[in-house]
Amino acid sequence: TADKNHHRFVGRIETHIIAIEITNATATVDDCLDYSRTRWKDARTGRSIAGSEGPAATWAVTTLRQTPAGWRITKAKARRKACTND
């Protein structure tokens, strides 16, 4: 769906898992997300919006909880640091 300015987010986000930690029914996943193949386009014209390409490396941390129905995301946040496995 397009936003109120007729901008549409398009492309593919690549994930690169850095670490997974599981304790009982909780898991934490550190992931380096590559948004470099994403951009905003004008939904009316189909043209890419200049300078809207995503960053090549965004460090994301996601917390999941195991339920009878499977794993569910309980928290997700991006860190303002470079991706690292230290």
GROMACS elastic network, one bead per residue, 0.5 to 0.9 nm:
[ bonds ]
;  ai    aj funct       b0    kb
    1     6     6  0.87593   500
    1     7     6  0.84894   500
    1     8     6  0.63788   500
    1     9     6  0.82480   500
    1    43     6  0.87525   500
    2     5     6  0.75320   500
    2     6     6  0.50817   500
    2     7     6  0.51426   500
    2     9     6  0.76757   500
    2    42     6  0.83526   500
    2    43     6  0.64142   500
    3     6     6  0.52346   500
    3     7     6  0.54261   500
    3     8     6  0.66381   500
    3    43     6  0.89792   500
    4     7     6  0.73560   500
    5     8     6  0.89163   500
    5    42     6  0.81529   500
    5    43     6  0.88727   500
    6    41     6  0.82496   500
    6    42     6  0.57154   500
    6    43     6  0.52372   500
    6    44     6  0.66225   500
    7    40     6  0.60518   500
    7    41     6  0.54530   500
    7    43     6  0.55466   500
    7    44     6  0.83379   500
    7    49     6  0.84199   500
    8    39     6  0.83159   500
    8    40     6  0.54133   500
    8    41     6  0.51615   500
    8    42     6  0.62368   500
    8    43     6  0.57363   500
    8    46     6  0.89809   500
    9    38     6  0.71610   500
    9    39     6  0.59088   500
    9    41     6  0.64380   500
   10    37     6  0.84822   500
   10    38     6  0.55823   500
   10    39     6  0.56552   500
   10    40     6  0.61312   500
   10    41     6  0.70281   500
   11    35     6  0.81923   500
   11    36     6  0.86832   500
   11    37     6  0.54986   500
   11    39     6  0.64279   500
   11    40     6  0.86755   500
   12    34     6  0.86090   500
   12    35     6  0.71031   500
   12    36     6  0.83555   500
   12    37     6  0.56560   500
   12    38     6  0.57733   500
   13    33     6  0.66376   500
   13    34     6  0.56598   500
   13    35     6  0.50243   500
   13    36     6  0.76352   500
   13    37     6  0.67206   500
   13    38     6  0.68143   500
   14    32     6  0.83894   500
   14    33     6  0.57805   500
   14    34     6  0.50181   500
   14    35     6  0.68353   500
   14    36     6  0.87135   500
   14    37     6  0.83821   500
   15    31     6  0.64516   500
   15    32     6  0.60141   500
   15    34     6  0.63664   500
   16    30     6  0.87787   500
   16    31     6  0.55871   500
   16    32     6  0.50159   500
   16    33     6  0.62520   500
   16    34     6  0.78913   500
   17    20     6  0.76619   500
   17    29     6  0.72905   500
   17    30     6  0.61705   500
   17    32     6  0.62302   500
   17    33     6  0.84423   500
   18    29     6  0.76835   500
   18    30     6  0.53631   500
   18    31     6  0.52850   500
   18    32     6  0.66574   500
   18    83     6  0.82829   500
   18    84     6  0.73504   500
   18    85     6  0.56672   500
   19    28     6  0.81109   500
   19    29     6  0.59195   500
   19    30     6  0.51389   500
   19    31     6  0.71101   500
   19    85     6  0.71984   500
   20    27     6  0.69445   500
   20    28     6  0.57216   500
   20    30     6  0.63929   500
   20    31     6  0.87846   500
   21    26     6  0.83526   500
   21    27     6  0.55604   500
   21    28     6  0.52291   500
   21    29     6  0.66275   500
   21    30     6  0.87105   500
   22    25     6  0.73026   500
   22    26     6  0.58135   500
   22    28     6  0.65051   500
   22    29     6  0.87696   500
   23    26     6  0.53908   500
   23    27     6  0.62961   500
   23    28     6  0.86609   500
   24    27     6  0.80635   500
   24    66     6  0.86595   500
   25    64     6  0.82592   500
   25    65     6  0.56457   500
   25    67     6  0.78174   500
   25    71     6  0.87734   500
   26    63     6  0.70901   500
   26    64     6  0.56728   500
   26    66     6  0.62812   500
   26    71     6  0.87718   500
   27    62     6  0.81691   500
   27    63     6  0.57056   500
   27    64     6  0.50908   500
   27    65     6  0.64174   500
   27    66     6  0.80418   500
   27    71     6  0.87809   500
   28    61     6  0.69028   500
   28    62     6  0.56864   500
   28    64     6  0.63641   500
   29    60     6  0.80418   500
   29    61     6  0.56559   500
   29    62     6  0.51739   500
   29    63     6  0.64505   500
   29    64     6  0.81216   500
   30    59     6  0.71061   500
   30    60     6  0.58813   500
   30    62     6  0.66590   500
   30    85     6  0.86610   500
   31    58     6  0.81073   500
   31    59     6  0.58114   500
   31    60     6  0.51600   500
   31    61     6  0.62970   500
   31    62     6  0.80113   500
   31    83     6  0.79958   500
   32    57     6  0.59341   500
   32    58     6  0.55354   500
   32    60     6  0.61958   500
   32    61     6  0.88466   500
   32    82     6  0.86616   500
   32    83     6  0.56640   500
   32    84     6  0.80387   500
   33    55     6  0.86861   500
   33    56     6  0.74190   500
   33    57     6  0.55424   500
   33    59     6  0.62157   500
   33    60     6  0.68483   500
   33    83     6  0.86164   500
   34    37     6  0.75531   500
   34    38     6  0.88063   500
   34    54     6  0.78563   500
   34    55     6  0.66125   500
   34    58     6  0.64679   500
   35    38     6  0.53814   500
   35    39     6  0.82842   500
   35    53     6  0.75335   500
   35    55     6  0.52273   500
   35    56     6  0.54283   500
   35    57     6  0.69718   500
   35    58     6  0.76559   500
   36    39     6  0.79298   500
   36    53     6  0.59810   500
   36    55     6  0.51921   500
   36    57     6  0.79760   500
   37    53     6  0.70082   500
   37    54     6  0.69336   500
   37    55     6  0.87329   500
   37    56     6  0.82768   500
   38    52     6  0.80946   500
   38    53     6  0.56263   500
   38    54     6  0.55378   500
   38    55     6  0.86505   500
   39    48     6  0.68817   500
   39    49     6  0.73266   500
   39    50     6  0.87652   500
   39    51     6  0.82787   500
   39    52     6  0.50986   500
   39    54     6  0.61011   500
   40    43     6  0.89422   500
   40    47     6  0.86836   500
   40    48     6  0.59736   500
   40    49     6  0.56540   500
   40    50     6  0.84568   500
   40    51     6  0.89153   500
   40    52     6  0.56465   500
   40    53     6  0.71939   500
   40    54     6  0.89487   500
   41    44     6  0.86549   500
   41    45     6  0.80668   500
   41    46     6  0.58948   500
   41    47     6  0.54089   500
   41    49     6  0.53485   500
   41    50     6  0.89235   500
   41    52     6  0.84203   500
   42    45     6  0.55436   500
   42    46     6  0.52928   500
   42    47     6  0.55160   500
   42    48     6  0.63814   500
   42    49     6  0.66841   500
   43    46     6  0.53567   500
   43    47     6  0.77562   500
   44    47     6  0.82785   500
   45    48     6  0.87735   500
   47    50     6  0.89809   500
   48    51     6  0.87717   500
   48    52     6  0.77598   500
   48    53     6  0.89506   500
   49    52     6  0.57314   500
   49    53     6  0.83952   500
   50    53     6  0.78396   500
   51    54     6  0.86845   500
   54    57     6  0.87999   500
   55    58     6  0.67794   500
   57    82     6  0.69184   500
   57    83     6  0.64011   500
   58    78     6  0.67681   500
   58    79     6  0.72201   500
   58    80     6  0.77763   500
   58    81     6  0.77256   500
   58    82     6  0.69197   500
   58    83     6  0.65795   500
   59    77     6  0.86194   500
   59    78     6  0.57427   500
   59    79     6  0.54075   500
   59    80     6  0.73579   500
   59    81     6  0.66625   500
   59    82     6  0.64716   500
   59    83     6  0.50998   500
   59    84     6  0.80631   500
   60    76     6  0.71624   500
   60    77     6  0.56976   500
   60    79     6  0.59603   500
   60    83     6  0.86228   500
   61    75     6  0.81831   500
   61    76     6  0.58033   500
   61    77     6  0.55104   500
   61    78     6  0.63047   500
   61    79     6  0.73962   500
   62    73     6  0.70219   500
   62    74     6  0.77649   500
   62    75     6  0.57348   500
   62    77     6  0.65324   500
   62    78     6  0.87175   500
   63    72     6  0.85119   500
   63    73     6  0.59267   500
   63    74     6  0.56668   500
   63    75     6  0.50584   500
   63    76     6  0.63063   500
   64    71     6  0.60916   500
   64    72     6  0.52767   500
   64    74     6  0.53479   500
   64    75     6  0.70430   500
   64    76     6  0.88417   500
   65    70     6  0.83163   500
   65    71     6  0.55444   500
   65    72     6  0.53652   500
   65    73     6  0.64653   500
   65    74     6  0.65181   500
   66    69     6  0.79043   500
   66    70     6  0.56358   500
   66    72     6  0.63189   500
   66    73     6  0.89616   500
   67    70     6  0.50685   500
   67    71     6  0.59436   500
   67    72     6  0.70466   500
   68    71     6  0.83341   500
   69    72     6  0.83746   500
   73    76     6  0.73469   500
   78    81     6  0.87034   500
   79    82     6  0.81023   500
   79    83     6  0.88386   500
   81    84     6  0.85013   500
